[in-house]
């Protein structure tokens, strides 16, 4: 018992602790909320020379809570008996309820007849709505065809005019007469003006808005900084037009379309993993 104040203890409560405790100088230990049952508290000591004593054991029991006692079991049996008696009582009085239920059945039959009539009315209204929806779908398909036709017309026209411009440019390079060169340049300017003809774009925009339900308005509200050219590029991408086809439509090169798409992604603040066409399709 030399230097008794420095003696350390380790303890273990059987049926509760998982392992022996760490060594501690405290010579007391409290347990709370122990489940009911029999326990064995074991303790050992270690002096300053690391000599460990034999294990002392203390046996004790904890009574279970009232909810698991014999008195509680009797109370449960009494409650169960009360429930059974109540069930019998309600079963006897069920006969009177059956009479009321028969009367209620007749009332329900009348209500069901009224409900059937109401459902038939709703079915007729639904059929009318379906016919209207089919007509709207037919109109939408017609407008979509007109949009496709307008796009194809602009595409073919621009392709032809661009090829014509190339031929005129070749003539300009080979020509020697200044007045002839001036006239060819004037024709080229007219071609450029026709490519940028706003009337064609107005027809396209009108058909596009009818088919795609105010897409431009929703896009502008989300991204007001977009230019008219970028809005038109968004329209073509939403229609799933390829880059090769967009180039003549916008009178720029394929490389120009790719650069425009890159700038558009930056303005829309899209991540690299995000798909530009998918984003526009869900606006």
C-alpha positions in Angstrom: 0.0 0.0 0.0 3.0 2.3 -0.5 1.9 5.7 -1.9 -1.8 4.7 -1.7 -2.9 7.9 -3.4 -1.2 6.8 -6.6 -2.9 3.4 -6.8 -4.8 2.9 -10.1 -7.9 0.9 -10.6 -9.6 -0.9 -13.5 -13.1 -2.3 -13.4 -15.5 -4.4 -15.5 -19.2 -5.0 -15.1 -20.2 -8.3 -16.5 -23.4 -8.3 -18.7 -22.9 -4.6 -19.3 -19.3 -3.4 -20.2 -17.6 -4.7 -23.3 -14.1 -4.7 -21.8 -12.0 -3.6 -18.8 -11.9 0.1 -18.2 -8.7 2.2 -18.6 -6.6 2.6 -15.4 -7.8 5.4 -13.2 -6.9 6.9 -9.8 -10.7 7.2 -8.9 -11.8 4.7 -6.4 -15.5 5.1 -7.1 -17.7 4.1 -10.1 -21.4 4.8 -10.8 -23.8 3.1 -13.2 -27.2 4.4 -14.2 -30.1 2.9 -16.1 -29.0 -0.7 -15.7 -31.5 -3.1 -17.2 -33.0 -5.6 -14.8 -30.9 -8.7 -14.1 -27.9 -10.2 -12.2 -24.5 -8.5 -12.4 -21.0 -9.1 -11.3 -18.7 -6.0 -10.7 -15.0 -6.9 -11.0 -12.2 -4.6 -10.0 -8.4 -4.9 -9.8 -5.6 -2.5 -8.6 -2.1 -1.5 -9.7 0.5 0.1 -7.5 3.4 2.4 -8.4 5.5 -0.6 -9.3 2.9 -1.8 -11.9 2.1 -4.8 -9.7 -1.5 -5.9 -10.4 -3.7 -7.3 -7.6 -6.1 -10.2 -7.8 -9.6 -9.5 -9.1 -12.3 -8.7 -6.5 -15.9 -9.4 -7.4 -19.1 -8.0 -6.2 -22.4 -9.7 -7.1 -25.7 -7.7 -7.1 -29.1 -7.8 -8.8 -31.3 -5.1 -10.4 -35.0 -5.4 -10.2 -36.8 -5.1 -13.6 -39.0 -2.0 -14.2 -42.7 -2.1 -13.3 -43.7 -2.7 -16.9 -42.1 -6.1 -16.8 -43.1 -7.1 -13.3 -45.8 -9.7 -12.2 -48.1 -6.8 -11.1 -47.8 -5.4 -14.6 -48.6 -8.8 -16.1 -51.8 -9.0 -14.1 -52.7 -5.5 -15.2 -52.2 -6.5 -18.8 -54.5 -9.5 -18.4 -57.1 -7.2 -16.9 -56.8 -4.8 -19.8 -57.1 -7.7 -22.3 -60.2 -9.0 -20.6 -61.7 -5.5 -20.8 -61.0 -5.3 -24.5 -62.6 -8.7 -25.1 -65.7 -7.7 -23.2 -65.9 -4.5 -25.1 -65.6 -6.4 -28.4 -68.5 -8.7 -27.4 -70.6 -5.6 -26.4 -70.0 -3.9 -29.7 -70.8 -7.2 -31.6 -74.2 -7.4 -29.9 -75.1 -3.9 -30.8 -74.0 -4.4 -34.4 -77.4 -5.9 -35.2 -79.0 -2.5 -34.8 -76.3 -1.0 -36.9 -77.1 -3.4 -39.7 -80.6 -2.0 -40.0 -79.1 1.5 -40.3 -76.6 0.2 -42.9 -79.4 -1.2 -45.1 -81.1 2.2 -45.2 -77.7 3.7 -45.9 -77.2 1.3 -48.8 -80.4 2.5 -50.5 -79.2 6.1 -50.1 -75.8 5.0 -51.5 -77.5 3.4 -54.5 -79.2 6.6 -55.3 -76.0 8.6 -54.9 -74.2 6.1 -57.2 -76.8 6.6 -59.9 -76.2 10.4 -59.6 -72.5 9.8 -59.7 -72.8 7.6 -62.8 -74.7 10.4 -64.6 -72.0 12.9 -63.5 -69.2 10.6 -64.7 -70.9 10.2 -68.1 -71.1 14.0 -68.3 -67.4 14.3 -67.4 -66.6 11.6 -70.0 -68.4 13.6 -72.7 -66.6 16.7 -71.7 -63.3 14.8 -71.7 -64.0 13.5 -75.2 -64.6 17.1 -76.3 -61.4 18.2 -74.7 -59.5 15.3 -76.4 -60.9 16.3 -79.8 -59.8 19.9 -79.1 -56.3 18.6 -78.1 -56.1 16.5 -81.2 -57.0 19.5 -83.3 -54.4 21.6 -81.5 -51.8 18.8 -82.1 -52.7 18.7 -85.7 -52.4 22.5 -86.0 -49.0 22.2 -84.1 -47.8 19.6 -86.5 -48.9 21.8 -89.5 -47.0 24.8 -88.0 -44.0 22.6 -87.3 -44.0 21.5 -91.0 -44.3 25.2 -92.0 -41.3 26.0 -89.7 -39.3 23.2 -91.2 -40.2 24.3 -94.7 -39.3 28.0 -93.9 -36.0 26.9 -92.4 -35.2 24.6 -95.4 -36.2 27.4 -97.8 -33.8 29.9 -96.1 -31.1 27.2 -96.0 -31.3 26.4 -99.7 -31.6 30.1 -100.7 -28.5 31.0 -98.7 -26.5 28.1 -100.0 -27.4 29.1 -103.6 -26.6 32.8 -103.0 -23.3 31.9 -101.2 -22.3 29.7 -104.1 -23.2 32.6 -106.5 -21.1 35.0 -104.4 -18.1 32.6 -104.8 -18.6 32.6 -108.6 -18.9 36.4 -108.7 -15.8 36.8 -106.5 -13.9 34.6 -109.0 -15.1 36.8 -111.8 -14.0 39.9 -110.0 -10.5 38.5 -109.5 -10.2 37.7 -113.2 -11.9 40.8 -114.6 -9.9 43.8 -116.0 -12.7 46.2 -116.7 -13.2 48.5 -113.7 -16.8 49.2 -114.6 -17.5 45.5 -114.9 -15.8 44.9 -111.5 -17.9 47.7 -109.9 -21.1 46.1 -111.3 -20.1 42.7 -109.9 -19.4 44.1 -106.5 -22.8 45.9 -106.6 -24.4 42.5 -107.4 -22.5 41.0 -104.4 -23.9 43.6 -102.1 -27.4 42.9 -103.3 -26.8 39.2 -102.6 -25.6 40.0 -99.1 -28.6 42.2 -98.6 -30.9 39.4 -99.7 -29.2 36.9 -97.4 -29.8 39.2 -94.5 -33.4 39.8 -95.6 -35.4 40.5 -92.4 -38.7 39.5 -94.0 -37.5 35.9 -94.3 -36.3 35.9 -90.7 -39.7 37.4 -89.5 -41.5 34.5 -91.1 -39.1 32.1 -89.5 -39.5 33.8 -86.0 -43.3 33.8 -86.3 -43.5 30.1 -87.1 -40.9 29.3 -84.5 -42.8 31.1 -81.7 -46.0 29.4 -82.6 -44.4 25.9 -82.4 -42.1 26.5 -79.5 -44.5 28.5 -77.2 -42.8 31.8 -76.4 -39.3 30.2 -76.2 -37.6 33.5 -77.1 -39.5 35.4 -74.3 -38.5 32.8 -71.7 -34.9 32.7 -72.9 -34.7 36.6 -72.8 -36.1 36.7 -69.2 -33.4 34.2 -68.1 -30.6 35.8 -70.2 -31.4 39.4 -71.2 -27.9 40.0 -72.4 -28.2 37.7 -75.4 -28.0 39.4 -78.8 -30.5 38.8 -81.7 -27.9 36.7 -83.5 -27.4 34.6 -80.4 -31.2 34.2 -80.0 -31.4 33.0 -83.6 -28.5 30.5 -82.9 -30.5 29.2 -79.8 -33.5 28.7 -82.1 -31.6 26.6 -84.5 -30.0 24.6 -81.7 -33.4 23.9 -80.1 -34.6 22.6 -83.5 -31.5 20.3 -83.5 -30.1 21.8 -86.7 -26.5 20.7 -87.3 -23.6 23.1 -87.2 -23.0 22.5 -90.9 -26.6 23.6 -91.7 -26.5 26.6 -89.3 -23.5 28.1 -91.1 -25.3 29.1 -94.4 -28.4 30.0 -92.4 -26.4 32.6 -90.5 -24.1 33.4 -93.4 -21.0 32.5 -91.4 -18.4 29.7 -91.7 -18.7 26.4 -89.8 -15.8 27.6 -87.6 -17.7 30.8 -87.0 -20.7 28.7 -85.8 -18.4 26.8 -83.4 -17.0 30.0 -82.0 -20.5 31.4 -81.6 -21.6 28.2 -79.7 -18.5 28.6 -77.4 -19.4 32.2 -76.7 -23.0 31.3 -76.1 -22.1 28.7 -73.5 -20.1 31.3 -71.7 -23.0 33.7 -71.7 -25.4 31.0 -70.5 -22.8 30.1 -67.7 -23.0 26.4 -68.5 -20.5 23.9 -67.1 -18.3 21.9 -69.4 -20.3 18.8 -68.6 -23.6 20.4 -69.5 -25.1 19.8 -72.9 -26.1 23.1 -74.6 -28.9 21.6 -76.7 -30.4 19.8 -73.7 -30.3 23.0 -71.7 -32.2 24.9 -74.5 -34.7 22.1 -75.0 -35.8 22.3 -71.3 -36.3 26.1 -71.2 
